[in-house]
Amino acid sequence: MTDDSLHSSVRATAREWAGLVLLALPMMALATDLTVLFFALPTISADLEPSATQSLWITHVYGFLIAGFLVTAGRVADRVGPRRVLLLGSAAFAGLSVVAAFSTSAEMLIAARAALGIAGASLMPSLFALLRTMFQEETQRRTAIAIMFSTFTIGGAVGPLLGGVLLESFPWGSVFLINVPPIVLLLLGGLKLLPERTERNRSRIDMLSVALSVAGMLAIIFGFQELAALQETGDGVAWPYLLSIGLGAGVMTLFVLRQRRLAEPLFDLALLRSRGVAVALGVLLMMGVSVTGMFYLFTQHLQWVGGLSPLHGAFWTLPYIGLNIVGAMLAPRAAQRFSAGAVTLFGLLIAAGGACGLALTTGLGSSVAAMAVGIAVVGMGQGAAGALIVDLIISSAPEEKTGSAASAQEIGGELGSALGIAAGGVVALLAYQVGMADVDVPGAPRSVVETARHSVHEGVSAAQHLTVGGGQLLEQVRDAFSLGQVVYAGLGAAVLMTSAILLLVSRRARRGSVTEAAAPSDSR
């Protein structure tokens, strides 16, 4: 009998639910900090005058360091206790937010954002590990995880809007200072409302494994994100970033080999030997690749094809965000009535259906509203499946290793998102170039048309500078970019269907194993 089954009748009280409100505060701050600079960067650039490379690092270094330190943070939480790591990491996060807000140079801001990423990495596994301790009854735990899942979605969504609103009246540093009050509330109430887990994994931490995990994850995430930026701008070459991904994969292979040899590994690979956990991580990765790539291309479509401003375009993402939250919040109750596996499977199928709808509406040149409905259905399916997958991964681990399990699911999500954005960019660029191959605009210089074939960025710029045939070229550029969204939405639907089949096969295999184990032996 597992620990969860022993405690299945222990229901959370008002204290645990109040503690959940506290845990939502750092989750919101983490998500907001990922996107709040979208509108603030021009103002920061005018003040600090960063180079183009420094601007990219200001935006991305935070996410790089979160991904790089997740494995280590999960292991530290298992060793010293998730509440202690959460409160110390939160205090560091608040202090570093103040440093970032009052940075006087681009280098200082990059360093502060990097340190914020390390502090942020310490919070993620601890948050989910505490949920396992606080909510022992299955449906309540799933509901709590769905709330945290939705909080992260809301935080990432309101980040750009909040940044835009603050910059209307306050200096750019305000986008960092908004994280301080909620973190202070967490620190004031955390000792009273958040329980410390008694179970510990007290084996020593192997520092070489730390170095390998950080270096490998940083190289992989860096490569994927820079590839995505490259495809968007069409400026530069891809091979350094492909090399970074390859080197990162090699380093992570060394990391895995070392974990297999160590008596006290940084990450216990036994957590992945469960077929259910391994399949859940695979589905999480595939869902990230498909859904994140589709959502990324949808936001680009709103601007390049729809001609909307970033702020106006952001409002068309609200249906996706709203239905994503609805899906996550409905999933625990639905799982109680049916089963978690069935609801997860149904969520994946809903997301696949939404992807097909997105491909169809884009291909027919439908309105932005119709495409928003398609991506919103994708979001609903992802919300329902994602919340239950996270619960499966975290609840399947021994309680003293919950931090490591939480870090594994966070890494799966980070890798899926990074790969989805990069893959979406690559597919969109290839489809764009195919769509522009036979373009001919009477009266337009051939050199201009050739330039327009390189990328949508150059295509729009070329069309806007043409005095003859500019409107025709712009129309063809938009059609070619739309082709990329159609292709990737179709691929996304296929990936989601594949993940649903993988989940279904895994469920049947587990049922077969249980039936075989329960069958009476033949005594003859």
C-alpha positions in Angstrom: 0.0 0.0 0.0 1.4 3.4 -0.9 1.6 6.5 1.3 -1.1 8.1 -0.8 -3.5 5.3 -0.2 -2.9 5.5 3.5 -3.7 9.1 3.6 -6.5 9.1 1.0 -9.1 9.9 3.7 -7.1 12.9 5.1 -8.8 15.9 3.6 -7.3 19.4 3.5 -8.6 22.0 5.9 -9.0 25.8 5.6 -5.3 26.1 6.6 -4.1 24.1 3.6 -6.3 26.1 1.2 -5.1 29.4 2.6 -1.6 28.0 2.1 -2.4 27.3 -1.5 -3.3 31.0 -1.9 0.2 31.8 -0.6 1.8 29.3 -3.0 0.0 30.9 -5.9 1.8 34.2 -5.3 5.3 33.1 -6.2 3.9 31.0 -9.1 2.2 34.1 -10.5 5.5 36.1 -10.0 7.5 33.4 -11.8 5.2 33.3 -14.8 4.8 37.1 -15.0 8.6 37.6 -15.0 8.9 35.4 -18.1 6.7 37.7 -20.3 6.5 41.1 -18.6 9.5 42.5 -20.6 7.7 42.1 -23.9 6.5 45.7 -23.8 9.1 47.1 -21.4 12.1 46.2 -23.5 11.9 49.3 -25.8 11.8 51.6 -22.8 14.7 49.7 -21.1 16.6 50.0 -24.4 16.1 53.7 -24.5 17.4 54.1 -21.0 20.3 51.5 -20.8 21.2 51.4 -24.5 22.0 47.7 -24.7 23.4 46.1 -27.8 21.2 43.8 -29.9 22.8 40.8 -28.2 22.4 42.3 -24.8 18.7 42.9 -25.5 18.2 39.2 -26.3 20.0 38.2 -23.1 17.9 40.6 -21.0 14.8 38.8 -22.4 15.9 35.2 -22.4 18.6 34.7 -19.6 15.9 34.4 -17.0 14.3 31.4 -18.7 17.7 29.8 -19.5 18.7 29.8 -15.9 15.4 28.4 -14.6 15.7 25.5 -17.0 19.4 25.0 -16.1 19.0 24.7 -12.4 15.7 22.8 -12.1 17.4 19.4 -11.5 19.6 20.8 -8.8 16.8 22.7 -7.2 14.6 19.7 -6.9 17.3 17.6 -5.3 18.1 20.4 -2.8 14.5 20.7 -1.9 14.4 16.9 -1.2 17.5 17.2 1.0 16.8 20.3 3.2 13.0 20.6 2.9 10.8 22.2 0.3 9.4 24.9 2.6 12.8 26.1 3.6 14.0 26.2 0.0 10.8 28.0 -1.1 11.1 30.7 1.6 14.8 31.3 1.1 14.4 31.3 -2.7 11.5 33.7 -2.5 13.4 36.1 -0.3 16.2 36.0 -2.8 13.7 36.5 -5.7 12.3 39.6 -4.0 15.7 41.1 -3.3 16.9 40.5 -6.8 13.8 42.0 -8.3 14.7 45.2 -6.5 18.2 45.0 -7.9 16.8 44.5 -11.4 14.4 47.4 -11.0 17.3 49.8 -10.2 19.9 48.5 -12.6 22.1 51.2 -14.1 23.5 49.3 -17.0 22.6 46.5 -19.4 25.3 44.3 -17.8 23.8 44.8 -14.4 20.3 44.0 -15.6 21.5 40.8 -17.3 23.2 39.7 -14.2 20.2 40.4 -12.1 17.9 38.5 -14.5 20.3 35.6 -14.5 20.3 35.5 -10.7 16.4 35.8 -10.7 16.4 32.7 -12.9 18.4 30.7 -10.4 16.1 31.9 -7.6 13.1 31.0 -9.7 14.3 27.5 -10.3 14.5 26.9 -6.6 10.8 27.8 -6.3 9.2 25.5 -8.9 10.0 22.0 -7.5 9.4 23.2 -3.9 5.9 24.5 -4.8 4.7 21.1 -6.2 6.5 19.1 -3.5 4.5 21.1 -0.9 1.2 20.4 -2.7 1.9 16.7 -2.3 2.3 17.2 1.5 -0.6 19.6 2.0 -3.2 17.8 -0.2 -3.1 14.1 0.4 -6.7 13.3 -0.8 -6.5 12.6 -4.5 -9.2 14.9 -5.8 -8.2 17.8 -3.6 -4.5 17.4 -4.7 -5.5 17.3 -8.4 -7.6 20.5 -7.8 -4.7 22.2 -6.1 -2.4 21.3 -9.0 -5.0 22.5 -11.5 -5.1 25.8 -9.7 -1.3 26.2 -9.8 -1.3 25.2 -13.4 -3.9 27.9 -14.1 -2.1 30.4 -12.1 1.0 30.0 -14.2 -1.1 30.4 -17.4 -2.7 33.6 -16.0 0.7 35.0 -14.9 2.3 34.4 -18.3 -0.7 36.0 -20.0 -1.1 39.1 -17.9 2.7 39.8 -18.0 2.7 41.7 -21.3 -0.6 43.5 -20.5 0.6 44.4 -17.0 3.9 45.6 -18.3 2.1 47.8 -20.8 -0.2 49.3 -18.2 2.6 50.0 -15.7 4.8 51.7 -18.3 2.0 54.3 -19.0 2.6 55.9 -15.6 5.8 54.5 -14.0 9.5 53.9 -14.9 10.5 50.5 -16.4 11.7 49.3 -13.0 8.1 49.0 -11.9 7.7 45.8 -13.9 10.1 44.1 -11.5 8.9 45.8 -8.3 5.4 44.4 -8.7 6.8 41.0 -7.7 7.9 42.2 -4.3 4.6 42.7 -2.4 3.3 39.2 -3.1 6.6 37.6 -2.1 6.6 39.6 1.1 3.1 38.2 1.8 4.4 34.7 1.2 7.3 35.2 3.6 5.0 36.6 6.3 2.5 33.8 6.2 4.6 30.9 5.0 6.0 29.8 8.4 2.5 29.5 9.8 0.4 28.2 6.9 2.9 26.0 5.0 4.0 22.7 6.5 7.5 21.4 6.3 7.9 17.9 5.0 9.4 15.5 7.4 10.7 13.0 4.8 14.2 13.8 3.6 16.6 12.5 1.0 19.8 13.2 3.0 22.3 11.6 0.6 25.1 14.0 -0.4 24.8 16.1 -3.5 27.3 15.3 -6.3 28.7 18.6 -7.5 30.0 17.2 -10.8 26.4 16.1 -11.6 25.2 19.6 -10.8 27.7 21.0 -13.3 26.7 18.5 -16.0 23.0 19.1 -15.5 23.3 22.9 -15.6 25.6 23.0 -18.5 23.6 20.5 -20.6 20.2 22.1 -20.0 21.5 25.6 -20.6 23.1 24.6 -23.9 19.9 22.8 -25.1 17.4 25.6 -24.1 19.8 28.3 -25.4 20.1 26.5 -28.8 16.3 26.0 -29.2 15.4 29.6 -28.2 18.0 31.2 -30.3 16.9 29.1 -33.3 13.4 30.4 -32.8 14.7 34.0 -32.7 16.7 33.3 -35.8 13.7 32.0 -37.8 11.7 35.0 -36.7 14.2 37.6 -37.9 15.7 35.6 -40.8 19.1 37.2 -39.9 22.2 35.0 -39.1 23.1 31.3 -39.4 21.7 28.3 -37.6 24.7 26.0 -37.2 26.1 27.5 -33.9 22.7 26.9 -32.2 22.4 23.4 -33.7 25.9 22.8 -32.3 24.8 24.1 -28.9 21.8 21.7 -28.9 24.1 18.8 -29.9 26.7 19.6 -27.2 23.9 20.0 -24.6 22.5 16.6 -25.5 26.0 15.1 -25.2 26.5 16.6 -21.8 23.1 15.4 -20.6 24.0 11.9 -21.8 27.1 12.1 -19.6 24.9 13.3 -16.8 22.6 10.2 -17.2 25.5 7.8 -17.3 27.0 9.3 -14.2 23.6 9.0 -12.3 23.6 5.3 -13.2 27.0 4.8 -11.6 26.5 6.8 -8.4 25.2 5.3 -5.2 23.8 8.7 -4.3 22.7 10.3 -7.6 21.7 13.9 -8.0 18.6 12.6 -9.9 17.3 9.1 -9.2 16.7 7.5 -12.5 14.4 5.0 -10.7 11.7 7.7 -10.9 11.6 7.1 -14.6 11.4 3.3 -14.5 7.7 3.5 -13.9 6.0 3.1 -17.2 3.3 5.4 -16.2 5.7 8.2 -15.2 7.9 7.7 -18.3 4.8 7.9 -20.6 3.5 10.9 -18.8 6.8 12.8 -19.3 6.8 11.8 -22.9 3.2 13.0 -23.4 4.1 16.3 -21.6 7.0 16.8 -23.9 5.0 16.1 -27.0 2.1 18.3 -25.9 4.6 21.1 -25.3 6.1 20.7 -28.8 2.7 20.7 -30.5 0.7 23.2 -28.5 3.4 25.8 -27.8 4.4 25.8 -31.4 0.9 26.4 -32.6 0.3 29.1 -30.0 3.5 30.8 -31.0 2.7 30.8 -34.7 -0.8 32.1 -33.9 0.6 35.1 -32.1 2.9 35.8 -35.0 0.0 35.4 -37.4 -2.0 38.0 -35.6 0.8 40.5 -36.2 2.3 39.6 -39.6 -1.0 38.6 -41.3 -3.6 40.2 -39.2 -1.6 43.5 -39.0 -2.5 43.9 -35.3 -0.4 45.6 -32.7 1.2 43.4 -30.0 -1.3 44.8 -27.4 -4.3 44.3 -29.7 -3.1 40.9 -30.7 -2.7 39.9 -27.0 -6.5 40.3 -26.5 -7.1 37.6 -29.2 -5.1 35.2 -27.0 -7.6 35.5 -24.1 -10.0 32.8 -25.4 -7.1 30.3 -25.4 -6.1 31.3 -21.9 -9.6 31.2 -20.6 -10.4 27.8 -21.9 -7.0 26.5 -20.8 -8.0 27.4 -17.3 -11.5 25.9 -17.7 -10.0 22.6 -18.9 -7.6 22.5 -16.0 -10.2 23.2 -13.4 -12.8 20.7 -14.7 -10.3 17.9 -15.0 -10.1 16.8 -11.3 -13.9 16.4 -11.0 -14.1 14.7 -14.3 -11.3 12.3 -13.2 -13.3 11.5 -10.0 -16.3 10.5 -12.1 -14.5 8.6 -14.9 -10.7 8.1 -14.5 -7.6 10.3 -14.7 -6.4 8.3 -17.7 -9.7 8.6 -19.6 -9.9 12.4 -19.0 -6.3 12.9 -20.0 -6.9 10.9 -23.2 -10.1 12.9 -23.9 -8.2 16.2 -23.3 -5.5 15.2 -25.9 -8.2 14.3 -28.4 -10.0 17.7 -27.8 -6.6 19.5 -28.4 -6.1 17.5 -31.6 -9.5 18.5 -32.8 -8.8 22.1 -32.0 -5.6 21.9 -34.0 -7.5 20.5 -37.0 -9.9 23.4 -36.7 -7.1 25.9 -36.6 -5.5 24.4 -39.7 -8.9 24.4 -41.5 -9.8 28.0 -40.6 -6.3 29.3 -41.5 -6.3 27.5 -44.8 -9.7 28.9 -45.8 -8.5 32.4 -44.9 -11.2 32.7 -42.2 -11.4 35.6 -39.7 -9.1 36.0 -36.7 -12.1 35.2 -34.5 -12.5 31.8 -36.1 -8.8 31.0 -35.7 -9.0 32.1 -32.0 -11.8 29.6 -31.5 -9.6 26.8 -32.9 -6.6 27.6 -30.7 -8.9 28.1 -27.7 -10.2 24.5 -28.1 -6.5 23.4 -28.2 -6.0 25.3 -24.9 -8.9 23.6 -23.2 -7.7 20.1 -24.1 -4.2 21.0 -23.0 -5.4 22.4 -19.7 -7.4 19.2 -18.9 -4.6 16.8 -19.9 -1.7 18.8 -18.5 -3.1 19.2 -15.0 -3.6 15.5 -14.6 -0.3 14.6 -16.1 1.5 16.8 -13.6 -0.4 15.2 -10.8 0.5 11.7 -12.0 4.2 12.5 -12.1 4.3 14.1 -8.7 2.1 11.6 -6.9 3.9 8.6 -8.3 7.2 9.5 -6.6 8.2 8.6 -3.0 7.4 11.6 -0.8 11.1 12.2 0.0 11.8 12.5 -3.8 8.9 14.7 -4.7 11.1 17.6 -5.5 13.1 15.6 -8.0 9.9 14.4 -9.6 8.6 18.0 -9.8 11.8 19.1 -11.4 11.5 16.3 -14.0 8.0 17.5 -15.0 9.2 21.1 -15.1 12.1 20.1 -17.4 9.7 18.2 -19.7 7.5 21.3 -19.9 10.5 23.6 -20.5 12.0 21.4 -23.2 8.6 20.9 -24.9 8.0 24.7 -25.0 11.5 25.5 -26.3 11.4 22.8 -28.9 7.8 23.8 -29.9 8.8 27.5 -30.5 11.9 26.4 -32.5 10.1 23.8 -34.5 7.2 26.2 -35.2 9.7 28.8 -36.5 11.5 26.3 -38.7 8.4 24.8 -40.2 6.9 28.3 -40.8 10.1 29.4 -42.5 10.3 26.4 -44.8 6.6 26.6 -45.7 7.0 30.4 -46.3 9.9 29.8 -48.7 7.9 27.1 -50.5 4.9 29.4 -50.7 7.0 32.3 -52.0 9.0 30.2 -54.6 6.9 31.1 -57.6 5.9 34.6 -56.6 6.1 37.1 -59.4 5.0 40.8 -58.9 4.7 42.7 -62.2 6.5 46.0 -62.0 8.5 45.1 -58.9 12.3 44.8 -59.1 13.4 41.1 -59.1 16.0 41.8 -56.3 13.2 43.0 -54.0 11.1 39.9 -54.7 14.1 37.7 -54.1 14.7 39.5 -50.7 11.1 39.0 -49.8 11.5 35.2 -50.2 14.0 34.9 -47.4 11.6 35.5 -44.4 8.3 37.0 -43.5 10.1 39.9 -41.8 11.9 40.8 -45.0 8.8 40.1 -47.1 6.7 42.6 -45.1 9.5 45.2 -45.1 10.0 44.8 -48.9 6.3 45.1 -49.6 6.0 48.3 -47.5 8.8 50.0 -49.4 7.5 49.1 -52.9 5.7 51.9 -54.8 4.4 49.5 -57.5 2.9 46.1 -56.5 3.5 46.5 -52.8 -0.1 45.5 -52.0 0.1 42.4 -54.2 3.4 41.3 -52.7 2.1 41.8 -49.1 -0.9 39.6 -49.9 1.4 36.9 -51.2 3.7 37.2 -48.1 0.7 36.8 -45.8 -0.6 33.8 -47.7 2.9 32.1 -47.5 3.1 32.7 -43.8 -0.4 31.4 -43.3 0.7 28.2 -45.1 3.2 27.7 -42.3 0.5 27.9 -39.6 -1.6 25.4 -41.6 1.2 22.9 -41.9 2.3 23.2 -38.2 -1.3 22.9 -37.0 -1.6 19.7 -39.0 1.6 18.4 -37.6 0.5 19.4 -34.1 -2.7 17.5 -34.5 -0.7 14.4 -35.6 1.6 14.7 -32.6 -1.3 15.1 -30.2 -3.0 12.0 -31.7 0.2 10.1 -31.4 0.5 11.0 -27.7 -3.1 9.9 -27.2 -2.3 6.6 -28.8 0.8 6.2 -26.7 -1.2 6.9 -23.5 -3.9 4.4 -24.6 -1.4 1.7 -25.3 0.3 2.3 -22.0 -3.0 2.1 -20.1 -3.9 -1.2 -21.7 -0.4 -2.6 -21.0 -0.7 -1.7 -17.3 -4.2 -3.2 -17.1 -2.8 -6.4 -18.7 0.1 -6.5 -16.2 -2.3 -6.1 -13.3 -4.7 -8.7 -14.6 -1.8 -11.2 -15.2 -0.4 -10.5 -11.7 -3.8 -11.0 -10.1 -4.6 -14.2 -11.9 -4.5 -17.4 -9.7 -1.6 -19.7 -10.5 -2.4 -23.2 -11.9 -1.7 -25.7 -9.1 -1.8 -28.7 -11.3 
